[in-house]
C-alpha cells in the first residue's frame, strides 16, 4: 500500500525538463486578475487552464498550435492584459466576449494593410491605456500619429501629435510633433493655425533640430496669408543665418520667394525663378505647389488665360477644399480672359467633383447667350458658331439645347449653315446619348437636306461615328450612302 502511494506521488510531481505552469485567478472590484507562471509549457494547456479558472470557455484553438510552447511570468495582471502577453507572444490574438476566450491567428502575415494598421493602432491604444506614464508612451503616441498619416487620416494624426505635446511636454519628441502639426495644418490650407504652431515651436527654450525648417515653413505660411514682404524678409534673414543644408532646402526657399514676388506684383521675376527650379519639383506635393505657383505668378504677370489653365491642371492633383479652390480660381480667370466656354467647362468639372459654381456658371451662360431669355437677341449664325464651340469643348448637353433651339427657328441660316447644324447636333447627340439617337437624327436630316455635298457629309459623319461605336458593317453601308 505504501509502495503504491509513493508511486502515485512520483507521477504527480513535475519531472525534470517537463513543461509546467501554474495559474491563480482573483476577482477584485468586478475585474479578473491573473498570476501566470509558465516555463516552456504548451500554450494550449496554459490557455485552457486560464479559461477554466476564469470561468470562461476557450474557442478557436487551431490544431497547428498543438506543439507551441510559451514561457511567461505575470503577477496580478488584468485578464485581458494577461491574454495579450500569453497568446500574443506566440502569434495568437485572444479576446474575451460573451463568456468565452476567442482565439484567432495574428495579422502578421496578412496582406490587408488596413487590417494591419487597425491591429497596430489597437495594440498601441491598449498599451497607452495600461501604461500611460511609461517612458515609451510618447513613442506609442507618435507611432499612432504616423499610422494615421499613412492611412490619410490627417486630422486624427494631428490629434495624436497634439496629445503627445500636451501629455508629455518634456519628451524629446515634442519638437518633431509640433513641426508635423504645422505641416498637417498646411496640408489643409489652415495657414493661420500653422503659423501659430510653427511660432510656438520657434519659441521653445530647449534646443532642437527643427529651427531652420520651422522658419522656412513659417515663411511659406506667411506668404500664403498675404504677408508677402514679411515672407521675403524672413527668407533673406534665414539665408543670412543659415545657408541651405540641401538642394531640397534650397528649392523650398525659392518656392517661398516665388510666392512672395508674385504676391507683390513681380510676376515675371517669379516666373523666371520658377522656370529655373520647376524641373526638379517632381514629387506629387511639389508638382501641386509648382502648378499653384505658376497660376499665381501668371496672374501677377498679366497672363490670365495661362493662369486659368494652370489652376485647372492643379485641380487634377488635389481633392476636397483644395480642388474646389483650384476650380473656382480657374473659372474666375477664364471669365476674366473672356473665355466663357472655358469657364463653363470648369463649372462642369466642378459639378462632377461634387460642388457647384453657380455664379461663374451663370456669368458664362449669359456670356455665351445660352439661357432662354437670350434666344433671339443675336443672329442665328452667331448662335450656331457658339453651339459648335460647345460641341468642340465637350459641353454636349448645352450644345444640344442651343442646336435644338436653332432647329426649331432656323430663320437666318442658309443651306450651308443648316448642314453645319445637322452635323454639330449629330456629334453632340452621339457623345451624350449614343449612336442610335444620332442615326435617328441623321435620317431625319437627310429627308430635308437637298444639297448633295451636305448629304454626303452626313453619310460620312454617320460612318465615322458607327466605326467609333464598333458597328463596322453599318459604317460601310453609311459610307456607301445608306443608313
NORMO-V789643 format. One record per backbone hydrogen bond with DSSP energy under -1.0 kcal/mol. CO is the residue of the C=O (numbers start at 1). NH is the residue of the N-H. E is the energy in kcal/mol with one decimal. If there is no record, write none. Layout:
# NORMO-V789643
co | nh | e
CO | NH | E
CO | NH | E
This chain:
# NORMO-V789643
co | nh | e
1 | 5 | -2.0
2 | 6 | -2.1
3 | 7 | -1.9
4 | 8 | -2.1
5 | 9 | -2.4
6 | 10 | -2.0
7 | 11 | -1.7
8 | 12 | -1.6
9 | 13 | -1.3
15 | 18 | -2.0
20 | 39 | -2.3
22 | 37 | -2.6
24 | 35 | -2.5
26 | 33 | -3.3
28 | 31 | -2.1
31 | 28 | -2.6
32 | 79 | -2.4
33 | 26 | -2.6
34 | 77 | -2.6
35 | 24 | -2.3
36 | 74 | -3.0
37 | 22 | -2.6
38 | 72 | -1.3
39 | 20 | -1.0
41 | 70 | -2.9
42 | 46 | -2.0
43 | 47 | -2.6
44 | 48 | -2.7
45 | 49 | -2.4
46 | 50 | -2.4
47 | 51 | -2.7
48 | 52 | -2.3
49 | 53 | -2.5
50 | 54 | -1.9
51 | 56 | -3.3
52 | 55 | -1.2
57 | 101 | -3.4
59 | 103 | -2.5
62 | 65 | -2.2
63 | 66 | -1.7
65 | 68 | -1.8
68 | 43 | -2.6
70 | 41 | -2.5
72 | 38 | -2.6
74 | 36 | -2.0
77 | 34 | -3.5
78 | 82 | -2.8
79 | 83 | -2.6
80 | 84 | -2.0
81 | 85 | -1.9
82 | 86 | -2.9
83 | 87 | -2.3
85 | 89 | -1.6
87 | 90 | -1.5
87 | 92 | -2.2
88 | 91 | -1.5
91 | 106 | -2.1
93 | 104 | -1.9
95 | 102 | -3.1
99 | 57 | -1.7
100 | 97 | -2.2
101 | 59 | -2.9
102 | 95 | -2.0
104 | 93 | -3.1
107 | 110 | -1.4
111 | 113 | -1.1
112 | 116 | -2.2
113 | 117 | -2.7
114 | 118 | -2.7
115 | 119 | -2.6
116 | 120 | -2.5
117 | 121 | -2.8
118 | 122 | -2.3
119 | 123 | -2.2
120 | 124 | -2.6
121 | 125 | -2.6
122 | 126 | -2.4
123 | 127 | -2.3
124 | 128 | -2.5
125 | 129 | -2.1
126 | 130 | -2.1
127 | 131 | -2.7
131 | 134 | -1.6
134 | 137 | -2.0
136 | 140 | -1.9
137 | 141 | -2.2
138 | 142 | -2.5
139 | 143 | -2.5
140 | 144 | -2.0
141 | 145 | -1.9
142 | 146 | -2.4
143 | 147 | -2.2
144 | 148 | -2.4
145 | 149 | -2.1
146 | 150 | -2.2
147 | 151 | -1.8
148 | 153 | -2.5
149 | 152 | -1.3
152 | 154 | -1.4
153 | 157 | -2.4
154 | 158 | -2.6
155 | 159 | -1.8
156 | 160 | -1.9
157 | 161 | -2.2
158 | 162 | -2.7
159 | 163 | -2.1
160 | 164 | -2.2
161 | 165 | -2.3
162 | 166 | -2.2
163 | 167 | -3.0
164 | 168 | -2.5
168 | 171 | -2.1
171 | 174 | -1.3
173 | 177 | -2.3
174 | 178 | -2.6
175 | 179 | -2.1
176 | 180 | -2.4
177 | 181 | -2.6
178 | 182 | -2.3
179 | 183 | -2.2
180 | 184 | -2.5
181 | 185 | -2.2
182 | 186 | -2.2
183 | 187 | -2.3
184 | 188 | -1.1
185 | 190 | -2.8
186 | 189 | -2.5
189 | 191 | -1.5
190 | 194 | -2.0
191 | 195 | -2.6
192 | 196 | -2.0
193 | 197 | -2.1
194 | 198 | -2.9
195 | 199 | -2.3
196 | 200 | -2.0
197 | 201 | -2.2
198 | 202 | -2.3
199 | 203 | -1.2
201 | 204 | -1.3
210 | 214 | -2.7
211 | 215 | -2.1
212 | 216 | -2.2
213 | 217 | -2.4
214 | 218 | -2.3
215 | 219 | -2.0
216 | 220 | -1.7
217 | 221 | -2.4
218 | 222 | -2.5
219 | 223 | -2.1
220 | 224 | -2.3
221 | 225 | -1.1
222 | 227 | -2.2
223 | 226 | -1.8
226 | 228 | -1.4
227 | 231 | -2.0
228 | 232 | -2.2
229 | 233 | -2.3
230 | 234 | -2.5
231 | 235 | -2.0
232 | 236 | -2.4
233 | 237 | -2.5
234 | 238 | -2.3
235 | 239 | -2.6
236 | 240 | -1.8
237 | 241 | -2.1
238 | 242 | -3.2
246 | 250 | -2.2
247 | 251 | -2.6
248 | 252 | -2.2
249 | 253 | -2.0
250 | 254 | -1.8
251 | 255 | -2.0
252 | 256 | -1.9
253 | 257 | -1.9
254 | 258 | -2.8
255 | 259 | -2.3
256 | 260 | -2.3
257 | 261 | -3.1
258 | 262 | -2.6
259 | 263 | -2.1
260 | 264 | -1.3
261 | 266 | -2.7
262 | 265 | -1.6
266 | 270 | -2.2
267 | 271 | -2.7
268 | 272 | -2.2
269 | 273 | -2.2
270 | 274 | -2.3
271 | 275 | -2.6
272 | 276 | -1.1
273 | 277 | -1.1
274 | 278 | -2.3
277 | 280 | -1.8
278 | 281 | -1.5
280 | 282 | -1.3
283 | 287 | -2.9
284 | 288 | -2.4
285 | 289 | -2.5
286 | 290 | -2.7
287 | 291 | -2.4
288 | 292 | -2.1
289 | 293 | -2.7
290 | 294 | -2.3
291 | 295 | -2.5
292 | 296 | -2.5
293 | 297 | -2.7
294 | 298 | -2.9
295 | 299 | -2.1
296 | 300 | -2.1
297 | 301 | -1.9
298 | 303 | -3.0
299 | 302 | -1.3
302 | 304 | -1.4
303 | 307 | -1.9
304 | 308 | -2.3
305 | 309 | -2.1
306 | 310 | -2.1
307 | 311 | -2.2
308 | 312 | -1.9
309 | 313 | -2.3
310 | 314 | -2.3
311 | 315 | -2.0
314 | 317 | -1.8
319 | 322 | -1.0
320 | 324 | -2.0
321 | 325 | -2.5
322 | 326 | -2.3
323 | 327 | -2.7
324 | 328 | -2.3
325 | 329 | -2.5
326 | 330 | -2.2
327 | 331 | -2.6
328 | 332 | -2.4
329 | 333 | -2.5
330 | 334 | -2.3
331 | 335 | -2.2
332 | 336 | -2.1
333 | 337 | -1.7
334 | 339 | -2.7
335 | 338 | -1.5
338 | 340 | -1.2
339 | 343 | -2.2
340 | 344 | -2.4
341 | 345 | -2.1
342 | 346 | -2.0
343 | 347 | -2.3
344 | 348 | -1.7
345 | 349 | -1.9
346 | 350 | -2.4
347 | 351 | -2.1
348 | 352 | -2.0
349 | 353 | -1.3
350 | 355 | -2.1
351 | 354 | -1.2
357 | 361 | -2.6
358 | 362 | -2.7
359 | 363 | -2.3
360 | 364 | -2.3
361 | 365 | -2.7
362 | 366 | -2.6
363 | 367 | -2.3
364 | 368 | -2.3
365 | 370 | -2.4
371 | 374 | -1.8
372 | 375 | -1.3
374 | 377 | -2.2
379 | 383 | -2.0
380 | 384 | -2.5
381 | 385 | -2.3
382 | 386 | -2.2
383 | 387 | -2.1
384 | 388 | -2.5
385 | 389 | -1.8
386 | 390 | -2.0
387 | 391 | -2.1
388 | 392 | -2.3
389 | 393 | -1.8
390 | 395 | -2.6
391 | 394 | -1.6
394 | 396 | -1.6
395 | 399 | -2.0
396 | 400 | -2.8
397 | 401 | -1.9
398 | 402 | -2.1
399 | 403 | -3.1
400 | 404 | -2.7
401 | 405 | -1.9
402 | 406 | -1.8
403 | 407 | -2.3
404 | 408 | -2.0
405 | 409 | -1.5
410 | 413 | -2.2
414 | 418 | -2.3
415 | 419 | -1.8
416 | 420 | -1.9
417 | 421 | -2.4
418 | 422 | -2.1
419 | 423 | -2.0
420 | 424 | -2.8
421 | 425 | -2.7
422 | 426 | -1.8
423 | 427 | -2.3
424 | 428 | -2.2
425 | 429 | -2.7
426 | 430 | -2.2
427 | 431 | -2.4
428 | 432 | -2.1
429 | 433 | -3.1
430 | 434 | -1.2
434 | 438 | -1.3
435 | 439 | -2.6
436 | 440 | -2.2
437 | 441 | -2.0
438 | 442 | -2.4
439 | 443 | -2.5
440 | 444 | -1.9
441 | 445 | -2.2
442 | 446 | -2.3
445 | 448 | -1.4
445 | 449 | -2.3
451 | 455 | -2.4
452 | 456 | -2.3
453 | 457 | -2.0
454 | 458 | -1.8
455 | 459 | -2.1
456 | 460 | -2.5
457 | 461 | -2.4
458 | 462 | -2.6
459 | 463 | -2.4
460 | 464 | -2.3
461 | 465 | -2.6
462 | 466 | -2.5
463 | 467 | -2.4
464 | 468 | -2.3
465 | 469 | -1.8
466 | 471 | -2.6
467 | 470 | -1.5
470 | 472 | -1.1
471 | 475 | -1.8
472 | 476 | -2.3
473 | 477 | -1.7
474 | 478 | -2.3
475 | 479 | -2.4
476 | 480 | -1.2
477 | 482 | -2.2
478 | 481 | -1.9
